[in-house]
Amino acid sequence: MLYEHLPRIIEIIGSLLLAFMVLRVHHRILHEHKIDRAVFKVMKLEQKMGILGFILVITGFLLSLI
C-alpha cells in the first residue's frame, strides 16, 4: 500500500523542501539587510537543499510514471 503513495510522498517532500529553501533565503536577506559571509554560508546550504528538493520532485514524478 505504501508503494502506491511513495511517488507522491517523495514529490511532496521535494516541493516542500524547495519552498522552504526559497522562504529561508528571502527571510535571511530581509532581516540582514546585507549579504556577508554568514549569509553566503546559509545560501550554500539552502542551495544544496534546493538541489535535493529538485531531485526528489523529479524522482517522485518518474516513480509515478512506472
NORWO-V10609 format. One record per backbone hydrogen bond with DSSP energy under -1.0 kcal/mol. NH is the residue of the N-H (numbers start at 1). CO is the residue of the C=O. Records with the same first field share a line. If there is no record, write none. Layout:
# NORWO-V10609
NH = CO + CO
This chain:
# NORWO-V10609
6 = 2
9 = 5
10 = 6
11 = 7
12 = 8
13 = 9
14 = 10
15 = 11
16 = 12
17 = 13
18 = 14
19 = 15
20 = 16
21 = 17
22 = 18
23 = 19
24 = 20
25 = 21
26 = 22
27 = 23
28 = 24
29 = 25
30 = 26
31 = 27
32 = 28
33 = 29
40 = 36
41 = 37
42 = 38
43 = 39
44 = 40
45 = 41
46 = 42
47 = 43
48 = 44
49 = 45
50 = 46
51 = 47
52 = 48
53 = 49
54 = 50
55 = 51
56 = 52
57 = 53
58 = 54
59 = 55
60 = 56
61 = 57
62 = 58
63 = 59
64 = 60
